[in-house]
Amino acid sequence: MSLELYPHNRQAYDAALTLLKKNGKAAVIHPTGTGKSYIGFELAWEHPGDQVLWLTPSEYIVKTQLENLFRSSGWKPGNIFFLTYAKLMTLSDQELAELRPDWIVLDEFHRCGAEKWGEGVSRLLSAWPGVPMLGLSATNVRYLDNQRDMASELFEGSIASQMTLGEAIVRGILPAPVYVASVYGYQKELESWQGRLQKLKDPNRQNQGEKYLEALRRALEKSQGLQGVFARHMPNRSGKYLCFCSGRQQMEEMIRAGKEWFSAVDPAPHIYRVYSEDPDAGGDFRAFKEDTSSHLKLLYCIDMLNEGIHVSGIDGIIMFRPTVSPIIYKQQLGRALAAGSKRTPVVFDVVNNFESLYSIGAIQEEMQTAVQHLYREGRGSEIVTEQFRIREEVQGWRELFEKLGESLSPGWERYYQAACRYRRENGDLRIPKRYKTEDGLSLGAWLAAQRAVRSGRAEGHLSEEQIRRLDALGMEWENRLEQAFERGYARASLYYQEHGDLNVPARYVTEDGFALGRWITNCRQQKTAGGGILTPERVRRLEEIGMIWKPFSLRWEQNYLAAARYYAEKGNLEVPPEYVDGEGMALGRWVAKQRALYAGTAQGAALSPEQIARLEEIGMRWESSADRQWVKNYGAARQYYLQHGNLKLPAAYKTPDGIALGKWVRRQQYALSNPQKSNCRLTPERVKGLAEIGIA
């Protein structure tokens, strides 16, 4: 007996088991929604006497996977030990030795490319060499990390099964969505393109570009706007939709704008929010899933449901997005798609950046490639659909945008052919920046411009096809300065591996004569000056290997490590205010200070986005425990209100999960009537929220 795997997962499991026994490693790369976690569960099912160590990005992903497993099979695995990557990196050598795994599963294994999480995995594999290792992920490439291929790094190319999102749709494994593309807030974008046209020195090109820009402007102005878009393409007016936002500020902007956008579908939609890594923390996620009312249900989330979490009964998703990485784009798209689903989901791709329109082209290209491959292999019978419907709400906008882009960068093909000739004659494209061809083309400057555009240092757009064509010529995307950075970074990484930090003495020189101390100092100076070769991505990479930009940051890093140890031991960062750890770190006061800095109620430098992200990785919740309890109680009250239409309940009433809701409602009523006497802090936002559920 075994778990009931879908045929594609059964085939992948059998191939993985063969590779595990032969090579000790196997990776399965299947898109979001195809049920690849069941491949790991099947491994545990078929080896009940073995211990399976399952590494995961978060505890909530595990919780959701186990709930889905129990719902479908009634089985609760007792031979799987789950461990987060964050906790793994804090384990001592003795604790690693005590794990004693027979199998290792790396879930979402592309995440192992993060410096600290990767270190933890490396230590684990060193402690337990030879233990068979299964990797599961929707992608093996870290797009924002120099295109690192984690399947190659971790599994040495031992791939049991690989499938693109496009192939999954073509084969009917995932349903083909109705894809609706539209834009919002495009005025600033048009102004930006107008500015670029005005900088052109060629009057003919400028006039041509003005013509396309005006046509694009007229097309956009004739469109009915998002209110009409949602009204036309939301047939189920009581449906459930996930609304992806890039941050809290954008989320609130979208909720405010949504009052008009969704008014033609439902004048009073039920609005839910998810802020934290654990969607259940505030109660809104649970209430959204349980909401069976006749109203439109919208769950706004900040990229929190991207990875490893599926919600049943979803009618579609709305991507309110600026440009995002291919990984996040496909993860968000995958939230609307699930293997075995009978629904035809609707995907609203609502962008504020014209260049984001190219993302859907990547999925279409994957589908075309899959169709061609299946026909070549004689497997045409597996093809269920060769395309899905794309409804562009502004007729011809993408064509106009592409023509506008061409008017700003004409002659690409002419320069490309010159590059081909140079490559044939010289064997490479290592061309000095000042090099000109015999007919006067500044080929060196053109190649430098292509590098700058692709890296984001210059405006413009390179299509995936153009990038592939340049790659075929052996294009080196890094210039000499970039190569110099990589040399320094490589030596800094070695220093970090040996010393555990980047506190490099100013005059330190490596054994091969590289002045690493001076290089580190130069990087700090460039970071302060805000220029040079330190792109945001390079700043992030240096910080991952311990770079401290300012001397006083050292104390923060020391406290952070203490916090990570506390999280590994306790599973949370609920540190008592007076707590001091075994090394004398006043961790309680430090954690409280970080929360105050985040809220803007304490003096001192604001936390950087990187510091915020790192703290959230080890379980930081920015609200106090009292605030979280209030949010939890409010979520229960809201759920009761949506089900019964009022909050007229006895004082002794408790919810099924033990919340004393009757007493809580009365405390809020007293606090509203007696704000000076009550110790219940009601902010204007909370007062507004209470009014929405009938407490005023």
N, C-alpha and C positions, 0 to 999 in steps of 0.2 A: 504494500500500500504506500502511496505517496501523496503529496499535495496535488491538487488539480491545477497544473500550470497551463497557461495558454500555449498553443503549439510553438510559437516563436520562442517562448521562454524555456520550454522543454528542450528544444533543439539547442539553445544557448547553454543550458545547464549540462547537457550530455557532453557538449564540446569542451566546456570549462572543466568538467571532472576529468576528462581525458588529459587535458593540459596540466591540471594540478598534479596528477599522478606521474606525468612525464617530466614536466619542467619545474613543478613546485609553485608555479605562478599562472594566473589566468585573469584577464580583464574582460568584462562585459560592458560594452558602451552602447546603451540603448536610450532613446529619448525619454523625457519626462512623460509619465502617464502610461507606460507600457508594462508596469508591474515588475520591474527588474529586482526589487527587494525580495520577491518570492524565490528568486534563484538562490539567494543566500539562505533563506529559510528552508528550502528543499535540501540544501547541504546539511543543515542541522537535523532535519527530519530523518534523513537517510543514515546519519551517524549519531544515534541517540546516546551512545556511550562516550562520545568525544566532547571535549570542551571547545566551543567556538567563541573566540574573542572578536567582538563586533565593534569596530571604531566608527564613530558617527560625529557629524558636526554639532548636533544639539540633542538634548534629552527629549525635546518635544517631537522631533522627527521620529525617534524610536517609539514614543508613546503612540503616535498616530499609526505607524507601521504595525505595531502589535495589535491595536484596536481593529485595523482592517483585516489582519491575519485571523484574529479570533472570530470576527464577523463572518468571514468566508469559509473557515475550516473548523472552528470550534477548538483550535489547538493553541495552547500556551506553551511555548518552548521553555524547557527548564535547563537546557544545556548551552544557552547563549549568555555570555557575560558582556553587557554593553558598557562602553566606555567612550566618553567624548574625547576628541582630539585635544581640547583645552586641558582636560584633567590628565591625559596621558603625558603631556609635556612636563608636568610637575612631579611625576612619580620618581621615587628614589630607585637606585639600582636594586635594592633589596625587594622593593615592591614589584618591580618589573620581573624579578626572578620568581616571585610567588604567583604570577599569572598562570603559568603552565598551560599555554594554549595548544590544542591539537590542530586547529585551523584558525586562520586570521582572515577577517573580512574587512576591507577598507571601503566603507560606504561613502559615496561622493568623493572618490579618491583624487579628483583634481584639486581638492582643497589641501592636499598634502604638500602642494607647492608653496604654501605660506611658510615663511622661514621658521617660525617657532613650532608650528604644528608639524612641519616636515622633520625638524630635529627630534621631536618626540617619536615619530614613526621610525626614524633611523635608529634611535636607541633601542626601540622595541625589537626591530629586526636583527640588530646586533646581539641582543640578549637571547633571542630565540631563532638562530639561523636554521634554515631547513624546514621551518614550519610552513606548510602550503598556504598560499595567500591568494584570496579572491578579491578582485576589485570591481566595484559597481559605480557607474557614473553616466550622466547624460552626455558628457563631453570629456575628452582627454586633453583638450588644449586650453591653456590659460591665456586668453586673448590679450589681456592687459599686462601680461608678464613676459614680454618678448616671445609670445607664441610658444611657450614651453609645452612640450608634449609629455604629459605625466605618464601615459601608457608606456612610452619608451623609457623614461627614467625609472619607473617603479617595476614595470613588468617586462622590460627588455623586448617589447613588441609581441609578447605572448598574449594575443587577443583571441578570445574564444568566439566572440560574436560582436559585430559592429553594425549599427544601423542608424541612419540619419532620421531626423524628424520627417523629412520629405518622403523617405522610403516607407516609414511607418504609415503615412497617410495613403501613399500609393497602394500598399498592400492591404489596406483596410484594417490594419491593427489599431490605428487611431482614426476617429471620424474626421472627415473633411469639413472644416468649418465654413460658415459664410463670413467672409472677411470684408469689413467695411472700413475704408480709409478716409480720414478727414483731417482738418487742421483747425487750430484755434490760436488766437493771439498772434496772427501772422503779420500785423502792421510793423512791428519792430524788425521782423525778418525782411520785409520788403524795403524798409529804410536802409538796412545794412547792404542789400544788393544794389540799391540806388547809389550808395556811397562808393561801392566798388566800381560801378560803371563810370562814375564821374572822374575816377582816377585814370581811366584809360586814355592813352595819348593818341590812339587811332580813331579818328572821327567816324569812319565807316563801321568799325566794330562797336563803337559807342552807340551809334544810331540803331544798329541791329539789335543790340542788347536792350536798348530802351523800348524797342518795339515788342520784344518778348516779355519784358517786365510789365509793360502796360497791359498786354493781353492777359498775363497771369493775374494782375490786379483786378481786371474786369471780371475774370472768371470767378475769382474768390468772392468778389462783392455780390455777384449774382446768386451765389449759393445761399441756401436757406438757413445756414447756420446749424449748430449742433442740436438745437431744439427740434428742427425738422428731421435731422439724421436719426436721432433716437426714436422719434415718433414713428418713422417709417420702418425701422429695422428691429423694433422690440415687439414682436407679435404677442408675447406672453407678458401682459402688463402687471402680472403679479410674480414675475420671475426673480431669480437670484443672480446677481452679477458681482464679480470681484472688480474693484476699481484700483488699479496700481498707480501709486504716486511716487515721486522721487524723494520726498522729504515731508516733514510735518507742515512746513509753511505752504508747500504746494498742495498738500492734502486739504488744508483749511480753505485755500483759494478755490480748489475744485468743488468742495462741498458748498461754498457760498454761490459759485457760478452755477452749480447743479440745480439750484432752486428754480432757475429759469430753464436750463437745458432739459430737465426731466419733467417739466410741468405738464407737457402735452401727453405724457405717458401716465403719470400719477401726480396730482397736485400735492400729495402728502406721502412721499415715499418713506420707508423706514430706513434710517441712516445708522450705520454701525461703523466703528473705528477699531483698527488694530494697530497698536504702536510697538509692542514689545516682541521679543523673539518667541515668547510663549504666548500664542494667540489667546489662550484661555484666561490669561492673567486678569483682564479687565471685565470679563463676562460677556462682552459684545460678540465675540466669536461664537460662543455657545448659543447665545440668543439668536444670532443670525442663522445658525444651522437649524435651530428648532422653530424658527418663525414660519408658520403655515398660514399667515393671514392673506387677505386678498390684495395687499399693497405690494408695490414694487420694493424689492429689498436690495440695498446697495451696501456692500462691505468695502470701505476704503482702507487700504493697507499700504505700508511703506516698505515695499519689497520683502515683506516678512513671510509671504506665502510662496516665495520663489522656489524654494528647494525642499524636496522631500515630503511636502504636505499636500494632500489632496482633499477636496471638499466635494462630497457627492451632491447631486441635484443642482449643479450649476448650469444656468442657461447660457452664460457667456462671460466674457471679461471685457473690461474697458481699460486700455493702456493709455493713461495720460502721461505721455513720456517725452522727455528730451532724448537725445541720442544716448543709447545704452550699449553695453557690451553684448556681443552675440549670445553669450551664455545666459545673461539675465533676460534678454529678449525671448529666447527660446523657452526658458523656464516659465516666464509669464504666459506665453502662448500655450504652453503645456498644461497650465491650470484649467483650461477649458476643454482639454482633450483627455480621454481616459479609455483604455482598452476595454472592449466589451460594452461600451456605452451605446444606447440606442438613440441618443439625442443628436441633433445637428446644432452644435453650439455657434453662437455669434461672437465674433471677435471685432471689437471696435478699436481700431488703431488711430488714436487721436494725438497728433503730434504738434509741437510748436516749432519744429525745425524741419524745413523742407528736405534736408539731406537724410532725415530719418526715414523717408519714404523708401529708401533703397533696401531696408531690412527685409521686406516681404519678398523682394527679388531673390534673396538667398534661399528661401524656402522653395520657391518655384523652381529654382535651378536644381536644388536637391531632388525634387520630384522628377524633373526631366532626366537627370542622370540615372535615377533609380529605374525609370521606365526603360531607358535604353539598355541598362545593364540586364534587367530581367528578360528582355526580348533576346539579347545576345546569348544569355545562358539557357534559352529555351524554357523559361519559366513565365512566359506571358500570361498563363492562366492565373497567376497570383495577383495580377494587376486588377484592382478594384476600381480605382479612379486615377485619371491622369492629370487632373487639375481640380482646383476648387475656385469657387466664385469670388471674385474681387469686385466689390462695388465701390467705385471712386465717386465720392459725393460732389466733386468739382470736376466736370468733364474735361479731360485732356490736361489736367494740371501737371502731371508728372512729365508729359512730353514737353510742355512749355518750360518747365523748370530745367530739364535736360538741355533744351536749346539755349536757354539763358546761360547755363554753365558753359556750353560750348562757345558762346559768343565772347565769354571772358577768357577762355583759354583755347583759342583756335590753333590749328596747326599741330595738334598733339600727334597725329598720325605721321606728319612730315618729320617731326623730331624723332619719333620712334623708329622710322625707317633709317634715319641717319645713325641711330644707336645700333641698329642691326648691322649696318655696314661696318661700323667701327669694331663691333664684336667679331665679325667674320675676319677682319684684317688683323686684329690685335689679340684676340683670344679672351678679352675681358672688357669690363666697363669702368676700369679704374682711370677715369679721365680727369685731368686738372680742371678746376672750376673755370679758368679763363680760356679753355680750349675752344676753338672755333673750327668748323669744317671748311673745306675748300670753297664751298658756296656761301660761306658767311654765317652759318647757323651757330649760335652760342650753345653748343651741345653740352659742355661742362656745366654751365649755369642752369640749363634745363634739367639735367639730371639732379643737380642740387635742389632745384625747386620741387621735383617729384618727391625727394626725401623729406623736405620740409612740410609739404602738404600732407603726406601720409602720417608723419609724426605729430601733426597738429600745430606745428610752429608757424605755419603760413595758411592763409585762407585758400579754399579750393576743394575739389573733390576728385579722388581717384576711384574709379569703379573697380570691383573685384576682378573683372576681366582685364583691365589695364594693369593691375598689380600682377596678375598671373603672367601676362605677356612679358612684363619687365623681369619677373622672376626667371622666366625661361631663358632670358639673355644673361643670367647670372648677376642680376642687379644686387649690389651690396647697399642695403638701406642705411647703414651707419656710415657717417663720414669720419674723417680722421679724428676729430675731437671726440666723437662718440666712441670710437675704438679706444682712444686714450682713457676715457671714463671707464670702459669695461675692463681695461687692464688694471686700473686702480681699484675698481670694485672687486675684482677677483682676488687681489692681495688683501684687501680689507676683509673679505669673507674668510680667508685662511686665518688671518689674525683673530677674528671673532671665534672661529672654531677652536683655536688653541687657548685663547684667554677668556672667552665668555663675554667680552665687551669690546668697545672701540675707543677706550680711553688710551689712545696711542700717544706716547711722548712726542713732542713737537719735532725732535731731531731723530726719531726712529727711522732706521733704514733696514729693509728686508735683506735676507741673505743674498738675493740676486741683485742687490744694489738699488732697489726702488725706494725712493724717499717717501714712505707711507705717511710719516708724521706730517710732512709738509703738504701732502695731498689731502689729508683729512682737514688740516687748517684751511687750505684753499676752498674746500667744499663748504666749510662753515662760513667763510667770508662771502662766497657766492650766494649762499642761502640768505644771509643777512641783507646783501645788496639786491637780491631778487632778480639776478640775471645769470649769465653764463650758461653752462650746459646742464644745470640742475632742473630738469623738468619735474613736474609733480610726481610722475611715475618713478623717477630716480630717487627723489626724496623719500618716497615710500619704501623703496628697496633698501636704501641705506638704513632707514629706521628699523626695518625688520631684522637687521643684523646688529642692532644696538647703537646706532649713531645717536649721540646726544649733541644737539646743536648749540646749547648754551650750558655753561657749567652748572647753573643751579638746577638743570634738568636731571642731574645725577640723583639728587634726593628723591625726585618723583619716581624715577625708575626703580630705586631701591624699595620704595613703598609699594610700587606696583607689583614687584616680585613677591613681597610679603602678602599682598592681597591675593595673588594667584595661588600661593601656598594655602591660604585660608580657604579659598574657594575649593581647592582640590580636596581639602579635609572635610569641610562642612557642606559643600554643595551649594553654597550661596554666599552673598556678601552682606548678610544681616549682622554686621559687626557691632557689638555693644559699644556705646560712646567712650567708655573708659578702658576698652580692651587694649592690652599691650602684649605683643607676641613674645615668643621665647628669645628673640634676638634684640628685644628692647624697642621695637618699632611701635609707636603709638598709633596703631592701625585704626582704631575706632575713630579718633579725632580726624585722621587723614581721610578716611572714607566719607565722613560727614562733610569735610571741607570740599571734597570733589562734588558732592551733591549740591552744596551751596554755590560753588562756582558755576556749575551747570545751570542752576536756576537764576543766577545773576544776583544772589543775595549776599555774596561774600566779596571782600576786597581781594584783588590779585588778578593775575593774567587769566583770561578765559581759557578753558580747555580747548585744545585743537580738535578738529574732526578725527584725527588719528588717535588721540588720547581717548576720546569718547568711544570710538569703535573698539579699541583694545580693552577698555573697561567693560564694555558690553559683552565682549567675548568671554569674560570670566564671571558673568552673571550679574553685573551691576544693574540695579533697577534705580532709576533716578528719583522716583517718588519715595517718600518715607513709607514705613510700614503702615502708618495711620492713613496716609493718602491712598495706599493700595487697598486697604480694607474698605475705605469709603467708596472707591471705584467698584470694588467687588459687590458691596451692598447695593450700590446704585444699579449695577447691571441686573441684579436679582429683582429689584423693584421695577425696573423698566420691563423686564420680561413678564412679570406679573401683570403690569399695566397693559401691555400689548395683548395679553391673553384674556383679561377680564374687563378692560376698559376703565378701571378705577383702582384706587388703592384703599378701599374701605375694608380693612381687615382687622381682626382682633389684635389687641396689644400682645397677646401671648403667641401669635402666629409665627411659625418657623417654616422655612423652605425645606424641601426634602433633603437637601444637603446641609441642614443645620443652621442656616442664617436666621438670626432673630429679627425678621423683617418687620414685624409689628412694632417692636420697640424702636427700631431704627427710623421708621417713618415718623413716629411721634417725636423723636429727638430732632428731626429736621424741621418739623412743624414748629416746635418750640424755639429752635434757633432762628427761624425766620421771623417769629413774633417777638422774640426777646434777644436781639443780636448782642446787646451789652452783657447780658447775664449768662448766655450760653458759652460753653467752652468748645462748641462745635464750629470750626472755622469754615464759613461759607463764602467762597470767592464769587465774584459776579458770574463767572462761567458755571459754577455749581448752582447758583440761584436760577440761572436760565435753564439748566438741565432739569432741575426739580420742577420748574413750571411746565416743562414739556410733558411730564408724566402726572400732572394734576396736583402737585404740591406747591402751594403758593400762600 
